[in-house]
């Protein structure tokens, strides 16, 4: 084919004829780069471009020519161009600036990014209408249609098109976007020449100027538009150009280096932009699988004076800018045809140990998953816990696994796919079934101190044969004929653990881990050790909370005078213990609308008396105490019905949440005191819509989960993750369950709740898995034994090294646990971004924070690492193998409100709900000035201790020579 005759090639798209004619006369390397060569344009002029470059010299500057990166190079603000769907902004938070499709991000997500100090730019196509359905009002402005790409090139001189663009831009600014990314600026060159082209260019300049006049005034980033940049009076933020050194062919799906001459021409254009004092941003293309090459190219771009963004060809993944995003999601699957996410093994059993390591398990319903649109750059590994029949039902899963194998580690639990091609890549073969009595031949130590491994005679037991030397076997079994099978092994690609491992299903419908899940994940996933976001700790001390469900408010206590249990707790717990406590009521129990209208005046008076206590936070425990919240899940047995039997009431979740909150505000709460906590009732399993309703009303939520552990129960199956995460909302679980479990639903051991001390200890050592969370019902005030157990728990808790918080404060931190991003600068420093988490756990193997090179307050040693206190939504953390013995916050029993290091002194502030205590490491030589008198002492390890007999707001300065 004679590529000079490009006209015949593109007659199907008449709007490109003028472009072809220009090319035929000007086969000048680099000339075509003056146009906006969008992916759709490339498709039609690609053959001619190829002809133009056939005689070009080989690309001279390969990636190997990169000069070693140096900290001396000033790094610009990071940026990402991300056009994929957005379920969460946790990865986007790592970047200083993000450019997104504005219809794919919610206002809530925008607000989260702003809280994280990230600027957000809305993509706007200036020269084209990117939709197949052109409104009648815009038809006169359309120059030509591209049916392949479902877009129209538009006449920039048309007032109706200009008005459309301005209205669109204003809508985005009203939604909360900080700026606009203007694309398709050069599309007018596709249909205009000479005078007509100049008219289009003048119109384009006018459009940009009018963008700059909008309110609030947007920051503007232009994609090319080199011809108009010098003519703009007001400054723009940056100009973007694609494919300086690496390009992507969307038709062939091929990444390739750019010709040297073309790179040189584009550099000249970018340098001209920089000469005007405007930032030049370069988008270069390399696959995310080649992360090291992406980083190398980004460093090269910085060396050349450009802000880099190196990503996949479709900008659907998280690429490298001046930072490298660290994936912290783990891909998980469950079968939604049989269970909800919250009931799945993925969520209930695997999320907690994954979460502890600082990662987030994304549990996807295989029935609604499109394997062709998974952004694999978000993931650091995968855990797949499915029955074998599900693999057979979804062959696309096996095909996807074949493609992704070795991209990141995969752990198969319970079964393996039967796809022979996949099994061959895994290095294992299915060789029939085991028969007769089965015995363990290797790995008994893995199962010590656990329930015995049992092989049901009613189940088939596949015989898995290892066929690769790269697989390390930990547990093997043999049948009656000495045929062997491997039940647990690790491999270069991850590993697998087969049924009946790793759990035992007991006759009482409970499950128990048959081995340590933390060891299982460590051996198979081999996840890199990272700084872990933490909500167990505040200001270096373990968090303490207390909350009370309103059930049994009007029950009578076994005490002189036959008082209500609420009165017992008021007098013996709420009043004497003046640290933060969150107390709730059920409207249907105590209001005139409820079950006991005759007792209502007395009950409401008691509630008002409790709620006026300054250290009591007010919460609702709903209107009628629904026992079930998710109607999508059928419950066969409803022992207590749907809810309390309130006359003439039909279950209404809005009434349960918003209505009960309004009742408490208007009837029970002191004037001006907030009521912003909902404590879920019954099964405590609200669906996403109900959670979003509470969230949109500004409410914090708590309850649910299954966390329960006592001495002698060597198991983690009843330790839940911290939250249930949904794209629009989050459910925060109670860190530890209530007294019902310790009293066997009050059928025995009325003093059983004091065993929660065992729970707090087990969940605090050797791993700090949960905060100290005192949680009980009003009817705990019914018996002397139950009251005494409560008092013992309170006294024990306050004797620990703790920082007390209200439930609203804990919930505010916990619900942002998964919305915490992790990245590294290109010279290896950690970046952590979060709008709620105030603490990081740093494994000892990661070293010591360097205080004067990190924006943190300090750290305190815990049972499983160093607990770092954060001071900003954006944290930079430099680590060292050595402890530099710098002045730092060690711990405090209050919330940090200020920590500013001014080199010669530190300004600090805390809000403490209990008598204040502050410990500052390496500060025994320092002097302190404070707003209130503080008693000081110095410990042998050079720690300065400051104490007060009062609670409240404390602030001051530390001066160190």
Secondary structure, DSSP 8 states (H G I E B T S, - for coil): --TT-HHHHTTTSGGGHHHHHHHHH---TTGGGGS---HHHHHHHHHHHHHHHTTS------GGG-----TTS-----EEEE-S--S-STTGGGSSEEEE-GGGS-HHHHHHHHHTT-EEEEEEESSEE-SSS--GGGGGGEEEEETTTTEEEE-TT-HHHHHHHHHHHHHHHHHT-SEEEEE-TTGGGGT--HHHHHHHHHHHHHHHHHHHTSSS--EEEEES-HHHHTT-SS--SEEEEE-SSEEEETTTTEEEE--HHHHHHHHHHHHHHHHTT-EEEEEEE--TT-HHHHHHHHHHHHHTT-EEEEE-TTS-S--BSSEEE---EEEEEE-TTT--GGGSHIIIIIHHHHHHTT-EEEEEEGGG--GGG--GGGEEEEEEE--HHHHHH-HHHHHHHHHHBTTBEEEEEE-----HHHHHHHTEEEEEE--S--EEEE-GGGGTTS------TTS--EEEEE--TT-EEEEEEE-TT--EEEEEEEETTEEEEETT-SEEE-TTS-EEESS-HHHHHHHHT------EEESSEETTEEEEEEEEE-TTTT-B-SSTT--BHHHHHIIIIITT--S-EEEEE-HHHHSTTSS-TTTHHHHHHHHHHHHTSTTEEEEE--SS--S---TTS--S--TT-SS---TT----HHIIIIIHHHHIIIIIS-TT--EEEEE--TT----HHHHHHHHHTT-EEE--------TT----TT---SEEE-SS-EEE--SS--HHHHTTTTTS-TTGGGGHHHHHHHTTSSS--S-EEEEEEGGGGSSHHHHHHHHHHHHHHHTSSEEE--HHHHHHHHTTSSSEEEEEETTS-EEEEESS--EEEE-GGG-EE-GGGS-EEEEEEETTEEEEEE-SSEEEE-EESS-----EEEEESSEEEEEEE-SSEEEEEEEESSS-EEEEET-TT-EEEESS--EEEE-TTS-EEEE-S--EEEEEEEE--
